[in-house]
Amino acid sequence: MNLGMQESVKLVEAIAAGTDGLEGVDVLVAPPFTSLSVVKQALQKSRILLGAQNMHWEMSGAYTGEVSGKMLQEAGCTHVILGHSERRILFGETSQIIDLKVKTAVALGLIPILCVGETLEQREGGKTFEVVKEQLDVSLHSMIASNSMLPSLILAYEPVWAIGTGRTAMPEQAQEVHGFIRGWIEKNFDSEMANQIRILYGGSVKPENSADLMIKPDVDGALVGGASLKADAFVRITRFG
């Protein structure tokens, strides 16, 4: 919940200029709902993709304060972040609710960026894999039930203890969990799907640590938080530092 419309436009214009000509990397921004339309307009001549930070699972109705996937599409979105740890923790979103949102997003043609990750207490209790597996099992229940995973689906591992704290998972820790997630995809679907799905790392990603994270075989990109509010830092991350 940062930046108004003018600030958002100024930021994405700087990011567009800084990533112009960048090959082999997809760049996506996810501003607040109120800035989506103006940011889309500002990105018309750019290859940068537009996503939203959340959505409701119903198309319309008596859900005051909510935004539907259709509305996001009208604003120009192709992607939507679902299950972010702040949505799970601060707003009580369960994995069952997130499954409904993923199902609706896919039905509309929106590409979900599904977030999973453990708290510090869970990590210190040795429950990282158990927590991540449960979140994947339930958040993607509909895909498992239909035995059809969307190849363009994006998964994001965001250890809650590393978000906005300045603490980053060591590259080896990130790789370990990313490898576990890829194994989960192979087990529930197949190896071809496991190789296709992109798995992003999110949790205090900075220009200084991006290269060490990106060289890991199962880290396919970054879900950037605070550093995305500074164009120069974000652009450096897209270039791996």
C-alpha positions in Angstrom: 0.0 0.0 0.0 2.5 2.5 -1.3 2.5 5.4 -3.8 -0.3 7.4 -5.3 -1.1 7.5 -9.0 1.4 10.2 -10.0 4.2 8.5 -8.0 3.4 5.2 -9.5 3.6 6.5 -13.0 6.9 8.2 -12.3 8.3 5.0 -10.8 7.2 2.7 -13.7 8.4 5.2 -16.3 11.9 5.1 -14.7 11.8 1.3 -14.5 10.7 1.1 -18.2 13.6 3.3 -19.2 16.1 1.3 -17.1 15.0 -2.1 -18.5 14.6 -1.0 -22.1 16.4 -3.5 -24.3 16.7 -6.1 -21.5 16.7 -9.5 -23.0 15.8 -12.9 -21.4 14.0 -11.4 -18.4 10.3 -10.7 -17.9 9.5 -7.7 -15.8 6.1 -7.2 -14.0 4.8 -4.4 -11.7 1.9 -4.7 -9.3 0.8 -1.3 -8.1 -2.3 -0.6 -5.9 -5.7 -1.0 -7.5 -6.2 2.8 -7.8 -3.0 3.1 -10.0 -3.6 0.1 -12.3 -5.2 2.0 -15.2 -2.7 4.9 -15.2 0.2 2.6 -14.9 -1.1 0.5 -17.8 -1.3 3.7 -19.9 2.3 4.7 -18.9 3.6 1.2 -20.0 1.9 1.2 -23.4 5.3 1.3 -25.3 7.0 -1.0 -22.8 7.2 -4.8 -22.5 6.6 -4.6 -18.8 3.7 -6.7 -17.6 0.9 -5.5 -15.2 -0.4 -7.4 -12.3 -2.6 -6.7 -9.3 -1.9 -7.5 -5.6 -5.1 -9.4 -4.9 -8.6 -10.2 -6.2 -12.0 -11.7 -5.1 -13.1 -15.1 -6.3 -16.5 -13.9 -7.4 -17.1 -12.0 -10.7 -19.5 -9.5 -9.1 -22.0 -9.0 -6.3 -22.4 -7.8 -2.8 -18.8 -7.8 -1.8 -18.2 -4.2 -0.8 -14.6 -3.1 -0.9 -13.5 -6.1 -3.1 -12.2 -6.1 -6.7 -13.0 -8.9 -9.2 -10.7 -10.5 -11.7 -12.8 -9.0 -14.6 -12.2 -5.5 -13.2 -8.5 -6.3 -13.1 -8.6 -7.3 -16.8 -10.4 -4.2 -17.7 -7.7 -2.2 -16.0 -5.1 -4.0 -18.2 -3.8 -6.7 -15.8 -2.5 -10.1 -17.1 -1.4 -11.4 -13.7 -2.5 -11.3 -10.1 -0.6 -12.0 -6.9 -2.6 -14.5 -4.7 -1.9 -15.7 -1.2 0.7 -13.2 -0.2 1.8 -13.8 3.4 0.3 -10.4 4.4 -3.0 -11.5 3.0 -2.8 -14.8 4.9 -1.6 -13.3 8.2 -3.1 -9.8 8.4 -6.4 -10.5 6.7 -6.9 -14.1 7.6 -7.0 -15.6 4.1 -7.0 -19.3 4.2 -5.5 -21.6 1.6 -9.1 -22.7 0.8 -10.0 -19.1 0.0 -6.8 -18.8 -2.1 -7.8 -21.9 -4.0 -11.1 -20.3 -5.0 -9.2 -17.2 -6.2 -6.7 -19.3 -8.2 -9.5 -21.2 -9.8 -11.3 -18.0 -10.8 -8.2 -16.3 -12.1 -7.4 -19.3 -14.3 -11.0 -19.4 -15.6 -10.7 -15.7 -16.6 -7.2 -16.1 -18.2 -5.4 -14.2 -15.5 -2.0 -15.7 -14.5 -1.8 -16.3 -10.8 1.4 -15.6 -8.9 0.8 -17.9 -5.9 2.8 -17.2 -2.7 3.7 -19.8 -0.1 6.1 -19.6 2.9 6.7 -20.3 6.6 7.0 -18.1 9.6 10.2 -17.9 11.8 8.5 -20.0 14.5 7.7 -22.7 11.9 11.2 -22.7 10.4 12.8 -22.9 13.8 10.4 -25.7 14.6 11.6 -27.7 11.6 8.2 -27.4 9.9 9.2 -25.5 6.7 8.5 -28.3 4.2 5.3 -29.4 6.1 3.9 -25.8 6.0 4.8 -25.2 2.3 3.4 -28.6 1.3 0.1 -27.9 3.1 -0.2 -24.5 1.5 0.4 -25.9 -1.9 -1.9 -28.9 -1.4 -4.8 -26.7 -0.4 -4.1 -23.5 -2.4 -3.9 -25.6 -5.6 -6.5 -28.2 -4.6 -8.7 -27.5 -7.7 -5.8 -28.0 -10.0 -4.8 -31.2 -8.3 -8.4 -32.5 -8.4 -8.6 -31.8 -12.1 -5.1 -33.1 -12.8 -4.4 -30.0 -14.8 -1.8 -27.4 -13.8 -1.5 -24.1 -15.8 2.0 -24.1 -17.3 2.1 -20.3 -17.0 1.2 -20.4 -13.3 4.0 -18.7 -11.2 4.8 -19.8 -7.7 6.6 -17.6 -5.2 8.4 -18.8 -2.1 8.4 -16.0 0.5 9.7 -17.0 3.9 7.7 -14.7 6.2 10.7 -14.2 8.5 12.6 -12.6 5.6 9.9 -10.1 4.4 10.8 -6.5 5.2 13.1 -7.6 8.0 16.3 -7.2 6.2 16.9 -10.9 6.8 17.2 -12.9 3.6 17.2 -16.6 3.2 20.6 -17.8 2.3 20.8 -18.8 -1.3 21.2 -22.4 -0.2 18.1 -22.2 2.0 16.1 -20.7 -0.9 17.3 -23.4 -3.3 16.4 -26.1 -0.8 12.8 -25.0 -0.6 12.5 -24.2 -4.3 13.8 -27.7 -5.0 11.2 -29.1 -2.7 8.5 -27.1 -4.5 9.6 -28.4 -7.9 9.6 -31.9 -6.5 6.0 -31.3 -5.2 4.9 -30.3 -8.8 6.6 -33.4 -10.3 4.9 -35.6 -7.7 1.4 -34.1 -8.2 1.6 -33.5 -11.9 4.7 -34.5 -14.0 8.4 -33.7 -14.6 7.6 -31.7 -17.7 5.3 -29.4 -15.7 7.8 -29.2 -12.9 10.4 -27.9 -15.4 8.0 -25.4 -16.9 6.7 -23.7 -13.8 8.6 -20.6 -12.6 9.4 -20.4 -8.9 10.3 -16.9 -7.6 12.0 -16.0 -4.4 10.6 -13.2 -2.3 12.0 -11.9 1.0 14.3 -8.8 1.3 15.6 -9.2 -2.2 18.1 -6.4 -2.9 20.6 -5.7 -5.7 23.4 -6.9 -3.4 21.9 -10.4 -3.0 20.0 -10.9 -6.2 22.9 -12.5 -8.2 23.6 -15.1 -5.6 20.0 -16.1 -5.5 19.5 -16.1 -9.2 22.3 -18.5 -9.9 20.6 -21.3 -8.0 19.1 -23.8 -10.4 15.5 -23.7 -9.0 15.3 -19.9 -8.4 13.7 -18.5 -11.6 13.2 -14.9 -10.5 12.3 -12.6 -7.6 9.2 -11.2 -6.0 10.5 -7.9 -5.0 9.1 -5.9 -2.1 10.6 -2.7 -0.6 13.4 -2.5 -3.2 10.8 -2.2 -6.0 9.9 1.3 -4.7 13.2 2.6 -5.9 13.7 2.4 -9.6 17.4 2.2 -9.6 17.4 -0.7 -7.1 14.7 -2.6 -8.9 16.4 -2.2 -12.3 19.6 -3.5 -10.8 17.8 -6.5 -9.5 16.4 -7.2 -13.0 20.0 -7.3 -14.2 20.9 -9.5 -11.2 22.7 -6.8 -9.2 
